[in-house]
Every structure is written in C-alpha cells, then in structure tokens.
Amino acid sequence: MNIEMIRAAALRLNGHARKTPLLTSPFLDKIAGRRVLLKPECLQHTGSFKFRGAWSAVSSLTNEQLDAGVIAFSSGNHAQGVALAAREHDTAAVIIMPRDAPALKINNTRALGAEVVLYDRASEDRDQIGSELAAQRGLTLIKPYDEPQVIAGQGTTGLEIAAQAAELGVTQGDVMVCCGGGGLTSGVALALEADAPGLRARPVEPENYDDVTRSLISGQIERNVITQNGLCDAIVTPQPGDLTFPILHRLCGPGVVVTEDEALKAMVLAWGRLKIVLEPGGAVGLAAALFHRDAIEGDAVIAVASGGNVDAPVFQMALTKFGDIL
C-alpha cells in the first residue's frame, strides 16, 4: 500500500467521484476555539466517502472478474458505494448487510440494483458468509477497509484535503477522521504524509467502539467487546484491519473518543451552520473538533464528515434533543 496506488486511484476516479469542498463557519470556529475546516463527504455519490474506495476497487478488476460479479459486506455506506460502482461497470453486486442496519441504507442498496443478503451481527460471521458466497458464485470479494484498492480510493480524500488546505493557507494541524476499520483514516494518513506532512491524521471513534484508539496505545490490534449495533453504526467494526493498522500506527496521532450525544450535537450544528446532513458516525470527526479542543493541536483543525445516510427518526431525535444549541 503506497502513495502511487492512491494517485492511480485518483486518476481512475477523475470524472466519476465528486471533489468535495472544505466548508467553514464562524459559529463553529467560536465553539472549537480555532479555525474549523470541514470536508463534507456526505455530499459524495451515495452519501459517503465509501464510493471512492468502491469505484477504485471495481475499476481495477479484470473483464473476467467483472463478468462474474462482486460481493461486499457492509452496514450500509460501503454497500451503497459498491452497488453504484458495480452498476456503472455493468456487473452484478451481492451485498451482505446486518439486519439492524438503518432501513435507508438497506433500501438504497437494493434500489441501486444490488442483491442484499441480511445477517445477524451478534450471532453470525459476515466474513464467513461473504467467503462462502464468493466461492459458490465465483464473485470477487471487495472488503470494506482491509483491501489495498479500497484504501487507495479512500486516500484520494486526503489528496484533496492536502491541496485544498494549502490553498487556504493551512499547512499545520490535525485532521480528524471518522474511523471504523481504518480504511479512510489510513488512506488519508498516507496522502498527507506525501502531500501535506504538516497535517496529521487523527482517528475518531464513538464511545464503546474505540478499538483503534486502544490499539494505538497498546501497539497491537485490540478488539471491541461490544458487537451489537450502536448509534454510530457506520463506523462500528470488530477491530482495526490487518492492512490498515500498521499504517495507522506509523502515521496517526492519538485517537479521540466522542460520546453519542456529542455526535448528535455535531449533526445539529452541521445542519444549522453549514446546511448539510450528517449521520451519527459521519459526525464524530466534527464532534471531536468542536468538543475536544484540548486534545487537538494547532490554530486550525480539519474534520472529515464521512457520511450523511441517516434515517429520519434519528435525525429528528438529534434536532429534538439538541436543537436549542443553535
């Protein structure tokens, strides 16, 4: 896994993925106590950064692999990214999703033409299900984060951050990245190492699902004890990836853990001040930037808003509970 793969992915993504901007708000700057720049990947195709990695992986397949089809497992954002990338490449997609995934994500994945196979997150092993189906049907498995071409695609987010931040005069500071298995965070970290060495990737996780934060402290891969779904479902994974963790350990600053209420508050502020919709897992990077100022270094902080695929009741809950902070 290297920067050349990320640059190659950027060439394949050119004209297919959106180049999302960096957004600012004086209201958010005041809360954070420093300049805040937000990278809204919620505006990406399918509503999350996952389209980048999906397109990178599908576009690298051989004609024979495309003829057979692809398979992926995901709580929803990777699912939608792979479904759309597969449809655009005229190949079939089978997506394994947890039964407790948000209905919006399940429905969107089906609407994009994928076959959805549901499983029980607590009692069934999605890796085993995926491996068995892939073998039975001859499908190519596209993993959600522990796959070089997926990491390369996610890393294009970091290339954009490096260029956009430099245009705004930001060359030093922390980049808060919503982190599950580490595909986005490791890809961004590699891109920053090459193009913006003064910027440092920081993984951000929800409470009770802080496997990356604990792994960075111990120096070895740690697992989450809780396996059931949380409010931040988009970034709930059992542990860091075997490919992603060495990159995270080498390049990232310490992890930051936020509460679910902080994620909900960040959703409300993103909606009220930037006019964008975030899902809880996609808001944890902004939550860290706004509410964990003492854990961050520099006069400016960059946060990646990784996704906006939120069910209406959850968004309504955030507005009802914390709407008065606007």
ROKE-121773 format. One record per residue (C-alpha): x, y, z negated; residue in three letters; residue number from 1. Coordinates in steps of 0.02 Angstrom, whole numbers, plus 50000, padded with zeros to 5 digits. Example, Ala and Ser with C-alpha at 12.3 -4.5 7.8 and 13.67 -1.06 7.14 Angstrom:
   east  north     up    r    k
  50615  49775  49610  ALA    1
  50684  49947  49643  SER    2
This chain:
   east  north     up    r    k
  50000  50000  50000  MET    1
  50082  50163  50055  ASN    2
  50052  50338  50120  ILE    3
  50071  50283  50301  GLU    4
  49916  50173  50282  MET    5
  49819  50321  50212  ILE    6
  49873  50433  50356  ARG    7
  49824  50297  50481  ALA    8
  49654  50281  50397  ALA    9
  49632  50469  50411  ALA   10
  49657  50458  50599  LEU   11
  49526  50320  50613  ARG   12
  49406  50419  50502  LEU   13
  49427  50579  50602  ASN   14
  49261  50623  50680  GLY   15
  49169  50493  50575  HIS   16
  49189  50548  50393  ALA   17
  49145  50721  50331  ARG   18
  49285  50832  50268  LYS   19
  49203  50889  50107  THR   20
  49249  51062  50039  PRO   21
  49313  51122  49871  LEU   22
  49173  51213  49780  LEU   23
  49191  51344  49643  THR   24
  49080  51433  49518  SER   25
  49124  51570  49393  PRO   26
  48998  51492  49274  PHE   27
  49093  51328  49274  LEU   28
  49260  51418  49256  ASP   29
  49196  51500  49097  LYS   30
  49142  51334  49021  ILE   31
  49306  51249  49065  ALA   32
  49417  51394  49014  GLY   33
  49510  51382  49178  ARG   34
  49479  51382  49365  ARG   35
  49374  51233  49420  VAL   36
  49376  51164  49598  LEU   37
  49250  51027  49637  LEU   38
  49269  50903  49782  LYS   39
  49087  50853  49820  PRO   40
  49099  50678  49894  GLU   41
  48914  50667  49855  CYS   42
  48898  50757  50023  LEU   43
  48991  50617  50113  GLN   44
  48895  50498  50227  HIS   45
  48789  50379  50119  THR   46
  48810  50498  49973  GLY   47
  48981  50445  49909  SER   48
  49166  50430  49947  PHE   49
  49141  50245  49975  LYS   50
  49103  50274  50159  PHE   51
  49286  50320  50184  ARG   52
  49352  50154  50122  GLY   53
  49215  50055  50209  ALA   54
  49249  50135  50378  TRP   55
  49437  50114  50355  SER   56
  49415  49928  50320  ALA   57
  49285  49889  50454  VAL   58
  49376  49989  50587  SER   59
  49534  49887  50556  SER   60
  49450  49718  50590  LEU   61
  49484  49613  50744  THR   62
  49350  49585  50876  ASN   63
  49329  49407  50813  GLU   64
  49300  49467  50634  GLN   65
  49175  49597  50694  LEU   66
  49081  49464  50793  ASP   67
  49064  49357  50634  ALA   68
  49011  49499  50517  GLY   69
  49064  49565  50348  VAL   70
  49016  49539  50166  ILE   71
  49038  49651  50014  ALA   72
  48986  49660  49832  PHE   73
  48935  49823  49752  SER   74
  48819  49910  49630  SER   75
  48767  50022  49773  GLY   76
  48888  50151  49841  ASN   77
  49013  50030  49920  HIS   78
  48861  49933  49979  ALA   79
  48791  50080  50074  GLN   80
  48960  50129  50144  GLY   81
  48992  49954  50212  VAL   82
  48814  49939  50278  ALA   83
  48831  50101  50379  LEU   84
  49008  50064  50439  ALA   85
  48953  49890  50494  ALA   86
  48801  49959  50585  ARG   87
  48909  50087  50676  GLU   88
  49026  49946  50729  HIS   89
  48881  49836  50787  ASP   90
  48919  49699  50661  THR   91
  48812  49614  50528  ALA   92
  48834  49651  50343  ALA   93
  48786  49547  50191  VAL   94
  48792  49644  50027  ILE   95
  48789  49563  49854  ILE   96
  48712  49683  49728  MET   97
  48667  49670  49542  PRO   98
  48482  49657  49507  ARG   99
  48493  49806  49389  ASP  100
  48569  49922  49519  ALA  101
  48470  50082  49549  PRO  102
  48322  50049  49663  ALA  103
  48375  50192  49776  LEU  104
  48541  50108  49812  LYS  105
  48463  49937  49847  ILE  106
  48331  50012  49960  ASN  107
  48455  50121  50054  ASN  108
  48571  49973  50084  THR  109
  48428  49874  50160  ARG  110
  48372  50025  50262  ALA  111
  48546  50034  50338  LEU  112
  48521  49859  50407  GLY  113
  48615  49752  50282  ALA  114
  48556  49587  50208  GLU  115
  48551  49612  50019  VAL  116
  48584  49466  49901  VAL  117
  48542  49506  49719  LEU  118
  48631  49430  49568  TYR  119
  48630  49441  49377  ASP  120
  48777  49549  49322  ARG  121
  48782  49469  49148  ALA  122
  48773  49285  49194  SER  123
  48837  49268  49374  GLU  124
  49007  49299  49453  ASP  125
  48994  49413  49604  ARG  126
  49169  49365  49663  ASP  127
  49120  49182  49667  GLN  128
  48957  49219  49757  ILE  129
  49049  49325  49885  GLY  130
  49185  49197  49915  SER  131
  49060  49057  49939  GLU  132
  48951  49155  50061  LEU  133
  49103  49216  50156  ALA  134
  49165  49038  50177  ALA  135
  48995  48970  50227  GLN  136
  48960  49102  50360  ARG  137
  49135  49149  50415  GLY  138
  49115  49326  50352  LEU  139
  49257  49444  50312  THR  140
  49252  49500  50130  LEU  141
  49277  49687  50103  ILE  142
  49314  49712  49919  LYS  143
  49255  49873  49836  PRO  144
  49426  49930  49773  TYR  145
  49560  49795  49771  ASP  146
  49585  49797  49960  GLU  147
  49726  49892  50047  PRO  148
  49621  49964  50189  GLN  149
  49486  50019  50066  VAL  150
  49615  50106  49957  ILE  151
  49687  50187  50113  ALA  152
  49516  50256  50162  GLY  153
  49483  50322  49987  GLN  154
  49655  50402  49989  GLY  155
  49601  50518  50129  THR  156
  49505  50612  49994  THR  157
  49673  50651  49916  GLY  158
  49747  50711  50081  LEU  159
  49604  50835  50095  GLU  160
  49622  50891  49915  ILE  161
  49808  50923  49939  ALA  162
  49780  51031  50094  ALA  163
  49628  51124  50027  GLN  164
  49706  51159  49858  ALA  165
  49863  51228  49941  ALA  166
  49755  51347  50045  GLU  167
  49678  51411  49882  LEU  168
  49848  51432  49800  GLY  169
  49829  51285  49681  VAL  170
  49988  51181  49682  THR  171
  49996  51128  49499  GLN  172
  49864  51044  49391  GLY  173
  49761  50891  49353  ASP  174
  49640  50807  49472  VAL  175
  49500  50722  49376  MET  176
  49440  50568  49470  VAL  177
  49289  50461  49428  CYS  178
  49364  50288  49404  CYS  179
  49294  50112  49407  GLY  180
  49412  49983  49481  GLY  181
  49534  50117  49534  GLY  182
  49520  50119  49725  GLY  183
  49482  50304  49737  LEU  184
  49600  50354  49596  THR  185
  49747  50254  49662  SER  186
  49719  50315  49840  GLY  187
  49709  50495  49783  VAL  188
  49865  50472  49675  ALA  189
  49965  50407  49824  LEU  190
  49907  50550  49934  ALA  191
  49951  50680  49802  LEU  192
  50121  50603  49773  GLU  193
  50161  50630  49957  ALA  194
  50074  50795  49996  ASP  195
  50049  50885  49828  ALA  196
  50172  50820  49698  PRO  197
  50122  50959  49579  GLY  198
  49947  50888  49566  LEU  199
  49918  50738  49452  ARG  200
  49776  50613  49466  ALA  201
  49684  50578  49303  ARG  202
  49561  50432  49291  PRO  203
  49396  50475  49205  VAL  204
  49280  50340  49136  GLU  205
  49119  50330  49035  PRO  206
  49122  50276  48854  GLU  207
  49118  50087  48826  ASN  208
  49189  50059  49001  TYR  209
  49363  50131  48976  ASP  210
  49465  49984  49041  ASP  211
  49581  50092  49146  VAL  212
  49615  50214  49005  THR  213
  49659  50072  48887  ARG  214
  49761  49984  49021  SER  215
  49867  50140  49049  LEU  216
  49902  50147  48862  ILE  217
  49948  49964  48843  SER  218
  50039  49947  49009  GLY  219
  49939  49794  49058  GLN  220
  49766  49759  49130  ILE  221
  49631  49768  48996  GLU  222
  49452  49708  49019  ARG  223
  49288  49786  48966  ASN  224
  49197  49693  48828  VAL  225
  49026  49756  48884  ILE  226
  48972  49686  49052  THR  227
  48792  49744  49067  GLN  228
  48744  49896  49167  ASN  229
  48770  50071  49096  GLY  230
  48702  50240  49146  LEU  231
  48861  50268  49248  CYS  232
  48831  50109  49350  ASP  233
  48933  50170  49499  ALA  234
  49097  50154  49403  ILE  235
  49061  50004  49291  VAL  236
  49189  49867  49331  THR  237
  49261  49725  49227  PRO  238
  49441  49785  49239  GLN  239
  49565  49880  49349  PRO  240
  49614  49795  49511  GLY  241
  49773  49694  49533  ASP  242
  49823  49808  49677  LEU  243
  49761  49971  49602  THR  244
  49830  49957  49425  PHE  245
  50017  49963  49470  PRO  246
  49983  50122  49569  ILE  247
  49881  50197  49427  LEU  248
  50015  50152  49300  HIS  249
  50154  50230  49405  ARG  250
  50070  50389  49460  LEU  251
  49923  50439  49349  CYS  252
  49914  50542  49193  GLY  253
  49819  50478  49040  PRO  254
  49638  50429  49062  GLY  255
  49493  50531  48994  VAL  256
  49335  50453  48923  VAL  257
  49172  50551  48926  VAL  258
  49003  50516  48847  THR  259
  48846  50481  48945  GLU  260
  48772  50644  48880  ASP  261
  48922  50739  48947  GLU  262
  48894  50658  49117  ALA  263
  48711  50710  49113  LEU  264
  48759  50888  49067  LYS  265
  48881  50893  49212  ALA  266
  48742  50835  49328  MET  267
  48632  50979  49270  VAL  268
  48771  51107  49289  LEU  269
  48819  51043  49462  ALA  270
  48637  51060  49516  TRP  271
  48610  51228  49435  GLY  272
  48775  51312  49478  ARG  273
  48833  51225  49638  LEU  274
  48665  51164  49708  LYS  275
  48724  50984  49728  ILE  276
  48650  50822  49660  VAL  277
  48763  50701  49567  LEU  278
  48733  50530  49492  GLU  279
  48799  50500  49316  PRO  280
  48951  50400  49371  GLY  281
  48989  50530  49503  GLY  282
  48984  50670  49374  ALA  283
  49111  50605  49246  VAL  284
  49257  50694  49330  GLY  285
  49167  50860  49317  LEU  286
  49116  50817  49139  ALA  287
  49299  50792  49092  ALA  288
  49347  50957  49173  ALA  289
  49210  51052  49081  LEU  290
  49204  50971  48910  PHE  291
  49379  50901  48880  HIS  292
  49481  51058  48910  ARG  293
  49612  51013  48779  ASP  294
  49655  50853  48873  ALA  295
  49694  50947  49034  ILE  296
  49849  51041  49084  GLU  297
  49865  51194  49196  GLY  298
  49770  51352  49241  ASP  299
  49661  51259  49366  ALA  300
  49579  51088  49370  VAL  301
  49511  50992  49518  ILE  302
  49369  50868  49493  ALA  303
  49305  50741  49618  VAL  304
  49116  50720  49618  ALA  305
  49117  50544  49685  SER  306
  48932  50512  49721  GLY  307
  48755  50577  49717  GLY  308
  48645  50422  49736  ASN  309
  48537  50445  49583  VAL  310
  48362  50379  49552  ASP  311
  48233  50518  49524  ALA  312
  48191  50465  49344  PRO  313
  48375  50476  49292  VAL  314
  48395  50648  49370  PHE  315
  48233  50704  49289  GLN  316
  48296  50640  49122  MET  317
  48454  50744  49139  ALA  318
  48356  50901  49178  LEU  319
  48231  50871  49038  THR  320
  48366  50835  48909  LYS  321
  48493  50969  48954  PHE  322
  48406  51093  49069  GLY  323
  48424  51228  48938  ASP  324
  48613  51236  48961  ILE  325
  48591  51333  49124  LEU  326
